[in-house]
Amino acid sequence: MKAKHERFLKELLETPSPTGYEVPVADAVRARLAGTADEVRTDVMGSVHALLSGKGGGPSFMLAAHMDEIGLMVTYISDDGFLSVAPIGGLDAAILPGLRVDVHAASGTLRGVVGRKPIHLIKADERKSVTPIDQLVIDLGLPGKEVKKLVSVGDAITFGVGFERFGKHMAVSRAFDDKVGVWIAVRVLERLAKKGRAAGDFIAAATVQEEIGTRGATTSAYGVNPDVAVAFDVTHATDYPGIDKTKHGDIACGGGPVIARGPNINPLVFERLVAAAKKEGIPYQIEAEPSVTGTDARAIQVARGGIPCGLVSVPLRYMHTPTEVVCLKDLEATVNLLVRFALDLDETACFVPGVGAAPSCVVPEDDEPEDTGLFDARPADDDVEEDAEAEAPGTQDAAEADGPDAEDVPAAEPQPDAEADAPANGDAPDGEPASGDQPADDDAAWLFAPKDMKDKE
Ligand SMILES: [Zn+2]
């Protein structure tokens, strides 16, 4: 990964964006794409949509990734200045004691710590128990009066840790879920601009509020109204001790992008993603999703009259903890996969199951629905191609700018045919709640169970 791209990844990861408080990271996305995208719009939810116009004659393609991260919210401030909190998104109370946190107050960011009584002072049986989140408190090291002046109920809190590389090609951060996806969407747009654009419009969508029920993707899918979409999110790596591969599949960090298969995924989008990986020699992994996923794909697929949607992920260890781990090689490979997918979309692309064929089928012009998407109003003459990454010589990054874009694609052989390798995804294991029995969307219990929680069940 080029240093300038890694700096942007670090910026995204370290910019706080707990669900509902995504503005700082949205600012970073807008700033990064201002010179490359033809148009950048932000909807009233706060989701950012960056358009790279197509050369003409292809379907519009939205790549959606959510920019919110999990966190905590201040619910109560005691007279002596300790904060009580509630989780934003799916948060395991066991990881909190001993953690440093950032409290994002109007007056600025304050360091806090989640304390736990020392081992010497607790009874033996208490040592085994997990303190529920509503019984934990955050210590700001300030007098009560001052805390009440600085902090407000409703202020958001994030884990007080940043991005760091470690091991071989590995990196750790609190918020790869899913700001790694925002990075990928931005990089795909930049690469498409550099490669002379796809036939159809490309929209990089950085969505809000995924962690509490794919809410931003719901409005983005409606507003952008793309012809085809891919949601990008992280998925559970199963390559460390204690994870049952028979239940969760065989997904390894460094094994390449993960392409999901199942009813939440348009089968022709799936086939095109696999074809793109094979064409580029990108190793990939297949993930069985026998029911609706908890990702943005859940909302996008059933928007309007239905939008053909795929789901691509990178494997991630220790989801929703301060030490989420990814392999950086998977990120680069995913960008290459999605760029190839976008470039291979042409006017013959058809995604109707049983009618469309991968890679192509002809859609009679009369049948094309009227596009009422967000970007219809743009002038016709703004299709000017630009080299988005051109930089003046002598800048810090100039040397890198000349290198090939695909330098870090893992060299491993692609996996055999998807069909042969895909785990059977039709049958839920006995005793498991049938995933098709999820309550309807308006059931709050389901809405607030993010993908990861659901997947753990
Ligand atoms: Zn998540």
Boltz pocket constraint, residues with backbone or C-beta under 6 A from the ligand:
constraints:
  - pocket:
      binder: B
      contacts: [[A, 177], [A, 211], [A, 320], [A, 450], [A, 451], [A, 452]]
      max_distance: 6.0
